[in-house]
Amino acid sequence: MSDSKAIVLEKRNSPKKKDQKEFGLWANEYAVTSTILLFVGSIIGVAGTFQNWEFAASLIPASLLVFLIEWPRGNRQNGKSTVPRWGQDHWVSVIISIKPLKNYYIRALLFLIVSIPSCFMLPTVIGGLCLFISGVIYVAAAINGEEWQTTSRANKDDLMDAFSTPPQCPPPRIPNNNPMQF
């Protein structure tokens, strides 16, 4: 009896590798959205001549830089392919050539540093807080052992082939001799 209870408890407490969450893609989507918010808030801060508008002026190029870093969508860790974004092929080579950008700890540190000046102005607070949260999500991804991987061109071609091939068999149909009764 005690052996079976130990086996059940061991199965219950063992981590499930199949259902392991991937935080990298979530952080990527969140960072792209937060940089758009930060860019719009910075434009409003400069155009509205808020107090400390210099912070907003410095956040305009910073948000564009973070946006360009985050635009290429990475591949999933479990081998499933993701749909690449429009125009990401040009920026993938930049990310690959700058090797520290593939590390999620470096990205998290960059986002946390960029989010600090955004707390000094009202229009940039929301974008800065969202960028801070995406940095925290990147830390969670790095703790899980995730790293940015490029989406290969072959995966994109295979995905497009899957959508362009017609079905091989007809869809199931209800026979005419047995009408459905409701």
Phi, psi and chi 1 to 4 in degrees:
 res  aa     phi    psi   chi1   chi2   chi3   chi4
   1 MET       -  -43.2 -142.8   38.6 -179.0      -
   2 SER   -69.9  -30.3   64.6      -      -      -
   3 ASP   -67.0  -39.6  -68.4  -26.0      -      -
   4 SER   -68.5  -36.3   63.4      -      -      -
   5 LYS   -65.6  -37.7  -73.8 -177.8 -178.2  178.9
   6 ALA   -66.5  -38.5      -      -      -      -
   7 ILE   -66.6  -41.4  -68.6  171.7      -      -
   8 VAL   -64.4  -43.7  169.5      -      -      -
   9 LEU   -66.3  -36.3  -73.2  175.1      -      -
  10 GLU   -65.7  -41.0 -175.8  177.6  -45.3      -
  11 LYS   -66.7  -36.9  -73.6 -177.2 -179.6  178.4
  12 ARG   -69.8  -35.9 -162.0  178.8  -62.0  164.6
  13 ASN   -90.2   -9.6  -67.2  -25.7      -      -
  14 SER   -76.0  140.2   64.5      -      -      -
  15 PRO   -71.4  144.0   23.8  -30.5      -      -
  16 LYS   -93.6  112.2  -64.5 -179.8 -179.6  179.2
  17 LYS   -76.4  -26.2  -67.0 -177.8 -179.5  178.8
  18 LYS   -69.3  -37.9 -178.2 -179.8  177.5 -176.8
  19 ASP   -96.9   16.6  -65.5  -23.5      -      -
  20 GLN   -65.8  132.0 -173.2  176.2    7.6      -
  21 LYS   -75.4  143.8  -55.6  -66.7 -178.3 -149.5
  22 GLU  -109.0  113.0  -67.1 -172.8   29.6      -
  23 PHE   -88.3  -18.0  -68.1  104.2      -      -
  24 GLY   -62.6  -45.8      -      -      -      -
  25 LEU   -68.1  -38.0  -69.5  175.5      -      -
  26 TRP   -64.0  -43.6 -177.9   36.9      -      -
  27 ALA   -64.9  -35.7      -      -      -      -
  28 ASN   -63.4  -48.4  178.0  -89.7      -      -
  29 GLU   -62.9  -41.6  -62.7  -67.7  -27.9      -
  30 TYR   -67.1  -37.2 -155.5   78.3      -      -
  31 ALA   -70.0  -38.4      -      -      -      -
  32 VAL   -62.5  -44.5  166.7      -      -      -
  33 THR   -64.4  -41.2  -53.5      -      -      -
  34 SER   -70.3  -31.4   63.1      -      -      -
  35 THR   -70.7  -31.8   55.4      -      -      -
  36 ILE   -65.4  -43.8  -67.5  169.8      -      -
  37 LEU   -62.2  -41.1  -71.7  172.3      -      -
  38 LEU   -67.1  -39.4 -171.2   61.0      -      -
  39 PHE   -64.6  -46.9 -179.3   74.7      -      -
  40 VAL   -64.8  -41.8  169.9      -      -      -
  41 GLY   -63.8  -35.2      -      -      -      -
  42 SER   -69.0  -40.3  -60.6      -      -      -
  43 ILE   -62.2  -43.4  -64.6  -67.9      -      -
  44 ILE   -64.2  -39.3  -68.5  171.1      -      -
  45 GLY   -65.5  -37.5      -      -      -      -
  46 VAL   -76.4  -43.7  170.7      -      -      -
  47 ALA   -70.1  -32.4      -      -      -      -
  48 GLY   -84.5   -0.4      -      -      -      -
  49 THR    46.0   53.9   59.7      -      -      -
  50 PHE   -69.1  163.3  -78.0   82.8      -      -
  51 GLN   -66.7  141.4 -174.5  179.5    5.4      -
  52 ASN    63.4   38.5  -64.0  -28.5      -      -
  53 TRP   -66.8  -14.9   64.2  -89.3      -      -
  54 GLU   -63.6  -33.4  -63.9   87.0    4.3      -
  55 PHE   -63.2  -41.4  -71.0  112.7      -      -
  56 ALA   -65.3  -37.9      -      -      -      -
  57 ALA   -65.4  -34.6      -      -      -      -
  58 SER   -76.1  -23.3   68.2      -      -      -
  59 LEU   -80.5  -17.6  -73.6  172.6      -      -
  60 ILE   -63.3  -54.5  -68.5  172.3      -      -
  61 PRO   -68.5  -30.9   17.2  -24.7      -      -
  62 ALA   -65.4  -41.4      -      -      -      -
  63 SER   -68.5  -35.7   63.4      -      -      -
  64 LEU   -66.0  -39.4  -72.3  175.1      -      -
  65 LEU   -63.8  -46.0  174.8   70.4      -      -
  66 VAL   -65.2  -36.8  171.6      -      -      -
  67 PHE   -62.5  -43.7 -179.0   80.6      -      -
  68 LEU   -68.5  -30.8  -67.9  176.2      -      -
  69 ILE   -70.4  -38.7  -70.4  170.3      -      -
  70 GLU   -88.2  -10.9  -75.2  -60.6  -47.7      -
  71 TRP   -61.8  -44.1 -176.1 -110.6      -      -
  72 PRO   -67.7  124.0  -16.3   26.6      -      -
  73 ARG   -83.5  132.5 -172.6  179.9  -77.9  153.3
  74 GLY   -82.2  170.6      -      -      -      -
  75 ASN   -87.1  156.6 -150.9    7.1      -      -
  76 ARG   -73.8  153.8  -64.9 -178.0   68.2  178.3
  77 GLN   -74.7  -26.2  -59.6  -66.5  -37.4      -
  78 ASN   -85.3    5.6   61.4    5.5      -      -
  79 GLY    97.3  -13.8      -      -      -      -
  80 LYS   -71.9  143.3  -65.7 -179.4 -178.1  176.5
  81 SER   -87.1  153.5   63.1      -      -      -
  82 THR  -111.4  156.8   56.4      -      -      -
  83 VAL   -79.0  120.7  178.8      -      -      -
  84 PRO   -71.0  152.8   14.9  -18.6      -      -
  85 ARG   -77.4  163.0  -72.1 -169.6  176.5  110.2
  86 TRP   -64.7  128.6  175.7   81.6      -      -
  87 GLY    76.0   11.4      -      -      -      -
  88 GLN   -78.0  -15.5   98.0  171.0   20.4      -
  89 ASP   -61.2  -32.6  -63.8  -25.1      -      -
  90 HIS   -71.5  -33.4  -52.9  -67.5      -      -
  91 TRP   -89.9  -16.3  -66.3  107.3      -      -
  92 VAL   -62.4  -39.5  167.5      -      -      -
  93 SER   -65.3  -32.4   58.7      -      -      -
  94 VAL   -67.7  -44.5  173.2      -      -      -
  95 ILE   -64.8  -39.0  -58.7  -75.0      -      -
  96 ILE   -67.6  -37.9  -69.4  172.8      -      -
  97 SER   -71.4  -29.7   65.0      -      -      -
  98 ILE   -99.5   89.3  -54.4  172.1      -      -
  99 LYS   -60.1  -34.7  -64.6 -152.4 -175.2  -72.4
 100 PRO   -63.2  -22.6  -24.7   33.0      -      -
 101 LEU   -71.2  -14.1  -68.2  178.4      -      -
 102 LYS   -78.4  -18.0  -65.9  174.0   73.0  173.0
 103 ASN   -85.2  129.3 -171.2  -13.3      -      -
 104 TYR   -73.2  -25.1  -75.5  159.6      -      -
 105 TYR   -64.6  -41.1  -77.1  118.2      -      -
 106 ILE   -65.9  -42.8  -58.4  -64.4      -      -
 107 ARG   -62.5  -42.1  -73.4 -172.8 -177.6 -157.3
 108 ALA   -62.5  -42.7      -      -      -      -
 109 LEU   -63.2  -42.5 -177.8   66.2      -      -
 110 LEU   -60.6  -44.4  173.9   70.5      -      -
 111 PHE   -68.1  -37.6  -65.0  165.6      -      -
 112 LEU   -67.3  -35.9  -63.1  176.3      -      -
 113 ILE   -69.2  -41.5  -71.0  171.2      -      -
 114 VAL   -69.0  -29.6  169.6      -      -      -
 115 SER   -76.4  -15.9   67.4      -      -      -
 116 ILE   -65.1  -50.6  -69.3  171.0      -      -
 117 PRO   -67.3  -16.6   -3.3    6.7      -      -
 118 SER   -74.6  -13.0   66.9      -      -      -
 119 CYS   -81.1   -3.7  -63.3      -      -      -
 120 PHE   -93.2   -2.8  -63.7  112.8      -      -
 121 MET  -136.4  144.2  -73.6 -167.8   58.2      -
 122 LEU   -65.6  -43.7 -175.5   62.1      -      -
 123 PRO   -67.2  -21.1  -17.5   26.9      -      -
 124 THR  -102.6    1.3   59.2      -      -      -
 125 VAL   -65.7  -44.7  167.8      -      -      -
 126 ILE   -64.2  -46.8  -67.2  175.6      -      -
 127 GLY   -62.9  -38.2      -      -      -      -
 128 GLY   -67.5  -41.1      -      -      -      -
 129 LEU   -66.0  -39.2  -71.8  177.4      -      -
 130 CYS   -65.0  -38.9  -70.1      -      -      -
 131 LEU   -67.2  -36.5 -162.2   62.5      -      -
 132 PHE   -62.3  -44.1  178.6   79.9      -      -
 133 ILE   -64.9  -39.2  -68.4  169.6      -      -
 134 SER   -66.0  -32.6   66.2      -      -      -
 135 GLY   -64.9  -38.8      -      -      -      -
 136 VAL   -66.2  -38.7  170.7      -      -      -
 137 ILE   -65.4  -37.3  -63.7  169.5      -      -
 138 TYR   -66.0  -33.7  -93.0  128.3      -      -
 139 VAL   -64.3  -41.9  167.5      -      -      -
 140 ALA   -62.8  -38.3      -      -      -      -
 141 ALA   -66.2  -40.0      -      -      -      -
 142 ALA   -68.1  -35.7      -      -      -      -
 143 ILE   -65.3  -35.0  -71.4  172.1      -      -
 144 ASN   -73.7   -5.5  -82.4  -10.9      -      -
 145 GLY    88.2   17.3      -      -      -      -
 146 GLU   -81.7  153.5  -63.6  177.8   33.5      -
 147 GLU  -146.9  150.3 -171.9  176.2   55.3      -
 148 TRP   -68.0  129.4 -170.7   83.6      -      -
 149 GLN  -124.0  140.5  -62.6  173.5   -5.6      -
 150 THR   -74.4  147.6  179.7      -      -      -
 151 THR   -83.4  124.0   55.7      -      -      -
 152 SER   -78.4  154.6   65.4      -      -      -
 153 ARG   -65.8  -31.9 -169.4   74.9  174.7  159.6
 154 ALA   -64.4  -38.6      -      -      -      -
 155 ASN   -63.4  -38.8  -71.9  -15.9      -      -
 156 LYS   -66.7  -41.2 -177.1  179.3  177.7 -177.7
 157 ASP   -66.4  -39.1  -67.3  -22.2      -      -
 158 ASP   -64.3  -37.9  -68.1  -19.4      -      -
 159 LEU   -66.6  -40.6 -174.0   64.6      -      -
 160 MET   -68.8  -34.7  -68.1  -57.9  150.4      -
 161 ASP   -65.5  -35.2  -72.6  -18.8      -      -
 162 ALA   -65.7  -32.8      -      -      -      -
 163 PHE   -82.2  -25.3  -72.4  123.5      -      -
 164 SER   -92.5  -14.4   63.2      -      -      -
 165 THR   -80.3  134.8   56.9      -      -      -
 166 PRO   -75.0  158.7   25.2  -31.2      -      -
 167 PRO   -64.7  148.6   11.1  -16.5      -      -
 168 GLN   -90.6  -23.9  -60.3  -62.0  -38.1      -
 169 CYS  -127.6  153.3   59.0      -      -      -
 170 PRO   -71.7  158.3   24.7  -32.1      -      -
 171 PRO   -70.7  155.5   22.9  -30.6      -      -
 172 PRO   -68.0  141.8   20.3  -28.0      -      -
 173 ARG  -129.3  153.0  -66.2 -170.6  172.7   90.9
 174 ILE   -78.6  131.9  -60.2  171.2      -      -
 175 PRO   -64.7  148.2   -6.2   10.4      -      -
 176 ASN   -75.5  -23.4  -71.5  -22.8      -      -
 177 ASN   -78.7  -12.1   57.2    2.7      -      -
 178 ASN  -120.1   82.5  -69.7  -24.3      -      -
 179 PRO   -66.7  144.4   23.2  -29.5      -      -
 180 MET   -76.7  138.0  -66.1  178.6   50.9      -
 181 GLN  -113.1  133.1  -62.7  176.4   -2.7      -
 182 PHE  -103.9      -  -67.1  101.7      -      -
